[in-house]
């Protein structure tokens, strides 16, 4: 389905860009400041080239802007993995004893449910 949607979007866009390039074949001369001389190309080449450069610059700026969020996400993932390991280690070390429901005695402190109940109180 994703390929089909990409195809439906890409083909009309490619047709529009192709028509644009064919219709804008008039020579356009530009003098670009850091480069010496006057550069002459089709108008469509200038426009599409500058559009591509602008797109790449925008993507780089967006990628750089997301570094803080990616750093926080990696830190949170490491913390979650560490806490899951601690829980797994704690659960494997403590033996669970059955609760004495008939006598009305609370479960022993070794029981995980009792520890959770104590923390919630």
Residue frames as qw, qx, qy, qz and C-alpha x, y, z in Angstrom:
[[0.000, 0.886, 0.463, 0.000, 0.00, 0.00, 0.00],
 [0.319, -0.784, 0.096, 0.524, 2.84, 2.37, 0.86],
 [0.396, -0.121, 0.596, 0.688, 4.49, 1.77, -2.53],
 [0.201, 0.626, 0.674, 0.338, 1.22, 2.46, -4.30],
 [0.130, -0.937, -0.252, 0.203, 0.76, 5.79, -2.49],
 [0.393, -0.584, 0.341, 0.623, 4.36, 6.72, -3.27],
 [0.363, 0.178, 0.697, 0.592, 3.79, 5.85, -6.92],
 [0.087, 0.804, 0.569, 0.147, 0.57, 7.88, -7.04],
 [0.211, -0.915, -0.032, 0.342, 2.40, 10.90, -5.60],
 [0.465, -0.445, 0.472, 0.603, 5.69, 10.51, -7.52],
 [0.447, 0.334, 0.667, 0.493, 4.36, 10.01, -11.05],
 [0.139, 0.903, 0.376, 0.157, 2.23, 13.20, -11.23],
 [0.333, -0.868, 0.140, 0.340, 5.00, 15.18, -9.55],
 [0.537, -0.218, 0.570, 0.583, 7.55, 13.86, -12.07],
 [0.373, 0.599, 0.588, 0.396, 5.23, 14.78, -14.93],
 [0.062, -0.978, -0.192, 0.048, 4.79, 18.32, -13.59],
 [0.440, -0.692, 0.342, 0.458, 8.56, 18.76, -13.12],
 [0.547, 0.090, 0.634, 0.540, 9.19, 17.42, -16.63],
 [0.249, 0.799, 0.470, 0.280, 6.69, 19.81, -18.20],
 [0.248, -0.941, 0.003, 0.228, 8.18, 22.67, -16.18],
 [0.528, -0.449, 0.472, 0.545, 11.68, 21.83, -17.41],
 [0.468, 0.350, 0.629, 0.513, 10.58, 21.61, -21.05],
 [0.105, 0.888, 0.409, 0.183, 8.58, 24.85, -20.96],
 [0.253, -0.950, 0.112, 0.143, 11.31, 26.91, -19.26],
 [0.845, 0.061, 0.208, 0.489, 14.21, 26.39, -21.66],
 [0.235, 0.934, -0.014, 0.269, 14.94, 30.09, -22.09],
 [0.664, 0.148, -0.368, 0.634, 18.56, 30.90, -21.25],
 [0.397, -0.901, -0.124, -0.120, 19.01, 32.73, -17.98],
 [0.555, 0.428, -0.375, 0.607, 22.26, 34.46, -17.05],
 [0.587, -0.797, -0.130, -0.052, 23.13, 34.85, -13.40],
 [0.364, 0.587, -0.497, 0.526, 26.13, 36.39, -11.74],
 [0.789, -0.524, -0.321, 0.029, 26.65, 34.57, -8.46],
 [0.213, -0.944, 0.218, -0.128, 28.63, 36.55, -5.91],
 [0.604, -0.598, 0.496, 0.178, 31.37, 34.14, -4.77],
 [0.754, 0.175, 0.524, 0.355, 31.88, 32.67, -8.27],
 [0.098, -0.480, 0.297, 0.820, 33.64, 34.68, -10.95],
 [0.043, 0.020, -0.704, -0.709, 31.87, 35.54, -14.20],
 [0.629, 0.125, 0.085, -0.763, 28.34, 35.21, -15.51],
 [0.238, -0.022, 0.970, 0.037, 26.80, 31.73, -15.64],
 [0.549, 0.199, -0.209, -0.784, 24.19, 30.95, -18.28],
 [0.083, 0.076, 0.994, 0.001, 21.80, 27.98, -18.10],
 [0.292, -0.463, -0.657, -0.519, 18.16, 27.21, -18.74],
 [0.367, -0.465, 0.203, -0.780, 15.77, 28.87, -16.32],
 [0.893, -0.276, -0.199, -0.293, 14.39, 25.48, -15.26],
 [0.770, 0.106, -0.462, 0.427, 17.88, 24.26, -14.32],
 [0.098, 0.379, -0.380, 0.838, 18.45, 27.31, -12.13],
 [0.596, -0.380, 0.054, -0.705, 15.04, 27.05, -10.48],
 [0.940, -0.168, -0.265, -0.134, 15.10, 23.29, -9.89],
 [0.655, 0.229, -0.476, 0.541, 18.74, 23.39, -8.76],
 [0.060, -0.387, 0.372, -0.842, 18.08, 26.14, -6.24],
 [0.772, -0.321, -0.070, -0.544, 14.95, 24.31, -5.07],
 [0.903, -0.024, -0.405, 0.140, 17.03, 21.17, -4.50],
 [0.405, 0.292, -0.469, 0.729, 19.70, 23.11, -2.60],
 [0.367, -0.406, 0.197, -0.814, 17.03, 24.79, -0.45],
 [0.887, -0.240, -0.234, -0.317, 15.42, 21.44, 0.30],
 [0.788, 0.073, -0.470, 0.392, 18.74, 19.92, 1.38],
 [0.139, 0.351, -0.396, 0.837, 19.59, 22.94, 3.56],
 [0.597, -0.380, 0.037, -0.706, 16.13, 22.78, 5.17],
 [0.923, -0.155, -0.344, -0.078, 16.49, 19.06, 5.88],
 [0.588, 0.188, -0.492, 0.613, 19.91, 19.62, 7.48],
 [0.161, -0.387, 0.286, -0.862, 18.50, 22.40, 9.67],
 [0.792, -0.304, -0.113, -0.517, 15.60, 20.16, 10.71],
 [0.870, -0.006, -0.452, 0.196, 17.96, 17.29, 11.48],
 [0.356, 0.267, -0.468, 0.764, 20.16, 19.55, 13.61],
 [0.412, -0.401, 0.129, -0.808, 17.10, 20.93, 15.42],
 [0.883, -0.243, -0.223, -0.333, 16.07, 17.39, 16.41],
 [0.538, 0.323, -0.684, 0.373, 19.37, 16.44, 18.07],
 [0.226, -0.318, 0.562, -0.730, 18.14, 17.42, 21.53],
 [0.820, -0.053, 0.099, -0.562, 15.00, 15.30, 21.23],
 [0.856, 0.239, -0.459, -0.010, 16.98, 12.32, 19.92],
 [0.267, 0.389, -0.689, 0.550, 19.45, 12.67, 22.79],
 [0.487, -0.230, 0.451, -0.711, 16.61, 12.72, 25.36],
 [0.905, 0.081, -0.134, -0.396, 14.99, 9.69, 23.72],
 [0.694, 0.312, -0.614, 0.210, 18.24, 7.69, 23.83],
 [0.008, -0.343, 0.654, -0.674, 18.75, 8.64, 27.48],
 [0.697, -0.120, 0.251, -0.661, 15.18, 7.58, 28.32],
 [0.897, 0.181, -0.355, -0.192, 15.64, 4.26, 26.50],
 [0.458, 0.343, -0.703, 0.422, 18.85, 3.57, 28.45],
 [0.296, -0.270, 0.540, -0.740, 17.08, 4.40, 31.71],
 [0.846, -0.009, 0.005, -0.534, 14.16, 2.09, 30.87],
 [0.807, 0.252, -0.532, 0.040, 16.52, -0.78, 29.99],
 [0.207, 0.348, -0.697, 0.592, 18.46, -0.27, 33.23],
 [0.507, -0.185, 0.414, -0.733, 15.28, -0.22, 35.33],
 [0.899, 0.091, -0.205, -0.376, 13.92, -3.31, 33.56],
 [0.633, 0.297, -0.663, 0.267, 17.19, -5.14, 34.31],
 [0.081, -0.301, 0.634, -0.708, 16.97, -4.08, 37.96],
 [0.740, -0.081, 0.175, -0.644, 13.39, -5.35, 38.21],
 [0.882, 0.198, -0.404, -0.143, 14.33, -8.63, 36.53],
 [0.413, 0.336, -0.709, 0.462, 17.31, -9.07, 38.88],
 [0.325, -0.246, 0.514, -0.755, 15.22, -8.25, 41.93],
 [0.845, 0.008, -0.010, -0.534, 12.45, -10.66, 40.87],
 [0.817, 0.243, -0.523, 0.034, 14.93, -13.47, 40.23],
 [0.253, 0.349, -0.690, 0.582, 16.64, -12.99, 43.62],
 [0.402, -0.175, 0.497, -0.748, 13.59, -12.86, 45.90],
 [0.120, -0.180, -0.970, -0.108, 11.69, -16.09, 46.54],
 [0.462, -0.277, -0.131, -0.832, 7.94, -15.66, 46.61],
 [0.025, 0.078, 0.919, -0.385, 6.04, -17.16, 49.52],
 [0.232, -0.510, -0.698, -0.445, 2.32, -17.91, 49.31],
 [0.239, -0.395, 0.213, -0.861, 0.12, -15.53, 51.29],
 [0.095, -0.201, -0.906, 0.361, -1.62, -16.82, 54.43],
 [0.305, -0.306, -0.320, -0.843, -5.16, -15.84, 53.46],
 [0.612, -0.447, -0.628, -0.175, -6.97, -18.13, 55.90],
 [0.559, -0.406, -0.476, 0.545, -5.25, -16.83, 59.05],
 [0.012, -0.973, -0.224, -0.064, -5.51, -13.16, 58.13],
 [0.573, -0.563, 0.209, 0.559, -1.73, -12.72, 58.31],
 [0.367, 0.861, -0.187, -0.297, -0.19, -10.30, 55.86],
 [0.900, 0.352, -0.116, 0.228, 2.30, -11.76, 53.39],
 [0.707, -0.439, 0.044, 0.553, 5.94, -11.73, 54.37],
 [0.003, 0.856, -0.168, -0.489, 8.18, -8.84, 53.41],
 [0.346, -0.263, 0.744, 0.507, 9.85, -11.07, 50.83],
 [0.429, 0.542, 0.716, 0.102, 6.68, -11.27, 48.80],
 [0.246, 0.145, 0.323, 0.902, 6.68, -8.83, 45.90],
 [0.212, -0.667, -0.538, -0.470, 3.01, -7.94, 46.26],
 [0.523, -0.723, -0.343, 0.293, 3.58, -7.01, 49.89],
 [0.465, -0.262, 0.089, 0.841, 6.49, -4.79, 48.96],
 [0.063, 0.383, 0.459, 0.799, 4.41, -3.03, 46.35],
 [0.385, -0.748, -0.506, -0.191, 1.58, -2.53, 48.86],
 [0.552, -0.582, -0.207, 0.559, 4.04, -1.13, 51.40],
 [0.332, -0.015, 0.245, 0.911, 5.38, 1.34, 48.82],
 [0.108, -0.548, -0.527, -0.640, 1.86, 2.47, 47.92],
 [0.471, -0.755, -0.438, 0.125, 1.02, 3.16, 51.57]]
